[in-house]
Amino acid sequence: MLHIFLLFSLIFTSTNVLAQDFCVANTASGIVTPSGYPCIMEAKVTSEDFAFSGLGVPGNTSNIISAAVTPAFVGQYPAVNGLGLSAARLDLAPGGVIPMHTHPGANELLYVVHGHITCGFISSANKVYLKTLKRGDVMVFPQGLLHFQINAAGKRPSLAIVTFSSPNPGLQILDFALFANDLPSPLLEKSTFLDDAQVKKLKGVLGGTG
């Protein structure tokens, strides 16, 4: 029995030696692995590393979408490295929209702080799930599915805080993926069923070529 006790003691001790409470990202390292960034030395970590004030500042909605996203991902908030979560602030002016997009690496939970936001996502079976949210409401958007948020009916700005199940959820905006690059217009016309004039117009608006 003694040797069994010693064996378990050794395993427990080794596990605790190797365990880390946190891993504040060394974003300056330029090294990113599937499990995240390497850690900065624990001796250099301070209380300031675990706090983030960026979500308290309204975003600039003077743009083509009348909306702003302020991220608190690992690149802006290194303390979330390896913790499986992150956040962002969504500011939507009246008529503002977060266009159809996906987060390949995370589920998303949206909480409306004030205003009214119409949200929706499309399942892989092409079913639409649509809801207009008011202050205090939440809605979840499953990982990888196309979704959007619009301040459609509101006459005042709306604000939401979103959380993600990854420190780096990723982002691909559908409109920009189609019309903000050099994909040749004839291919876009075939794949989207849009005519040449409409494709060129959208490329012009979003900065695409080809």
C-alpha positions in Angstrom: 0.0 0.0 0.0 2.9 2.3 0.8 4.2 2.2 -2.8 0.7 3.0 -4.2 0.4 6.0 -1.8 3.9 7.2 -2.9 2.9 6.8 -6.6 -0.2 8.9 -6.2 1.7 11.5 -4.2 4.2 11.8 -7.0 1.6 12.1 -9.7 -0.3 14.8 -7.7 2.9 16.8 -7.0 4.0 16.6 -10.6 0.6 17.8 -11.8 0.6 20.7 -9.5 4.1 21.8 -10.4 3.1 21.8 -14.1 -0.4 23.4 -13.6 -0.8 27.1 -14.3 -3.5 29.4 -13.0 -3.4 31.6 -16.1 -1.3 32.4 -19.2 -1.3 36.1 -20.0 -0.4 36.2 -23.7 3.0 37.3 -24.9 1.5 38.9 -28.1 4.8 40.5 -28.9 6.4 37.0 -29.5 4.7 36.7 -32.9 4.1 33.0 -32.1 0.6 31.7 -32.2 -0.3 28.0 -31.9 -3.7 26.3 -31.9 -3.7 26.5 -28.1 -2.9 30.3 -28.1 0.1 32.5 -27.5 3.1 31.7 -25.2 2.8 33.1 -21.7 4.7 36.1 -20.4 6.7 35.4 -17.2 4.3 35.1 -14.2 6.7 37.4 -12.3 5.9 40.2 -14.7 2.1 39.8 -14.5 0.2 42.5 -12.6 -3.4 43.2 -11.7 -3.6 45.6 -14.6 -3.2 42.6 -17.0 -6.6 41.2 -15.9 -8.6 44.4 -16.3 -9.7 45.9 -19.7 -11.4 49.3 -20.1 -11.9 49.4 -23.8 -15.6 48.3 -23.7 -16.5 51.4 -21.8 -15.7 53.7 -24.7 -18.4 54.2 -27.5 -17.3 53.1 -30.9 -17.3 55.4 -34.0 -20.4 54.7 -36.0 -19.6 57.2 -38.7 -19.0 54.6 -41.4 -20.7 52.7 -44.2 -22.5 50.4 -41.8 -23.4 53.0 -39.1 -22.0 50.6 -36.5 -18.8 49.8 -34.6 -17.3 46.7 -33.0 -14.8 47.2 -30.2 -13.1 43.8 -29.5 -11.7 42.4 -26.3 -10.0 39.4 -28.0 -6.7 38.1 -27.0 -4.9 40.6 -29.2 -6.4 43.5 -27.2 -6.9 41.7 -23.9 -3.9 39.2 -23.4 -5.3 37.9 -20.1 -8.0 35.8 -21.9 -5.3 33.7 -23.6 -6.1 30.1 -23.1 -9.3 30.8 -21.1 -11.8 29.9 -23.8 -13.6 33.3 -23.8 -13.5 36.9 -25.0 -15.9 39.8 -25.5 -16.8 42.8 -27.7 -18.9 45.9 -27.6 -21.4 46.6 -30.4 -22.5 50.2 -31.1 -25.3 50.6 -33.6 -26.6 54.0 -34.7 -30.2 54.2 -35.9 -30.2 52.0 -39.1 -26.8 50.6 -38.2 -26.0 47.0 -39.1 -23.4 44.4 -38.3 -23.5 42.7 -41.7 -24.0 39.0 -42.2 -20.9 37.3 -40.9 -19.5 34.2 -39.2 -17.2 33.4 -36.3 -15.4 30.2 -37.3 -13.9 29.6 -33.9 -16.6 30.4 -31.3 -20.2 30.5 -30.2 -21.5 34.0 -29.4 -23.9 35.3 -26.8 -25.3 38.8 -27.2 -26.7 41.0 -24.3 -28.6 44.2 -25.1 -27.6 47.0 -22.8 -30.0 49.5 -24.3 -32.1 50.0 -27.4 -33.7 47.5 -29.7 -31.6 45.2 -31.9 -33.0 42.8 -34.6 -30.8 39.7 -34.7 -30.9 36.6 -36.7 -28.9 33.5 -37.8 -29.3 31.0 -40.6 -28.9 27.3 -39.9 -27.1 24.8 -42.2 -30.6 23.7 -43.3 -31.2 27.4 -44.4 -33.8 28.0 -41.6 -33.8 31.6 -40.3 -34.0 32.3 -36.6 -35.0 35.9 -36.1 -35.8 38.0 -33.1 -36.0 41.7 -32.1 -34.3 42.1 -28.7 -34.8 44.9 -26.1 -32.8 45.9 -23.1 -31.8 43.0 -21.0 -32.5 40.4 -23.6 -29.9 37.8 -24.8 -29.5 35.7 -27.9 -27.1 33.0 -28.8 -25.4 32.5 -32.2 -24.0 29.0 -32.8 -20.4 28.7 -34.0 -19.8 29.1 -37.7 -23.3 30.1 -38.7 -24.1 33.2 -40.7 -25.7 35.9 -38.4 -26.3 39.6 -38.2 -27.5 42.4 -36.0 -29.5 45.5 -37.1 -30.8 48.6 -35.3 -33.7 48.6 -37.7 -36.6 50.1 -35.8 -34.8 52.2 -33.2 -34.6 56.0 -33.4 -31.8 56.0 -30.9 -28.4 54.3 -30.8 -28.3 50.7 -29.5 -25.6 49.0 -27.4 -24.9 45.4 -26.9 -22.1 43.4 -25.2 -21.2 40.1 -26.8 -19.2 37.2 -25.3 -17.5 34.4 -27.2 -16.4 30.9 -26.3 -12.9 31.5 -27.6 -10.2 34.1 -26.9 -9.9 34.5 -30.7 -13.3 33.8 -32.3 -12.3 34.8 -35.9 -14.5 36.8 -38.2 -15.5 36.6 -41.8 -18.0 39.2 -43.2 -19.9 37.8 -46.1 -20.2 41.1 -48.1 -16.5 41.8 -47.8 -15.6 38.2 -48.6 -17.5 38.5 -51.9 -16.9 42.1 -53.0 -13.8 43.5 -51.2 -11.2 41.4 -53.0 -9.9 40.6 -56.5 -12.2 37.7 -57.3 -13.0 38.2 -61.0 -16.4 39.7 -61.6 -17.6 37.0 -64.1 -17.1 34.3 -61.4 -19.0 36.4 -58.9 -21.8 36.9 -61.3 -22.1 33.1 -61.9 -21.9 32.2 -58.3 -24.2 34.9 -56.9 -26.7 35.3 -59.8 -26.1 39.1 -59.8 -25.6 41.0 -63.0 -22.4 42.7 -64.1 -23.5 46.2 -63.1 -24.5 45.2 -59.6 -21.3 43.3 -59.0 -19.2 46.2 -60.2 -21.3 48.6 -58.0 -20.7 46.5 -54.9 -17.0 46.1 -55.7 -16.8 49.9 -56.0 -18.5 50.5 -52.7 -16.4 47.9 -50.8 -13.1 48.4 -52.5 -12.9 45.3 -54.6 -11.2 44.9 -58.0 -11.3 42.4 -60.8 
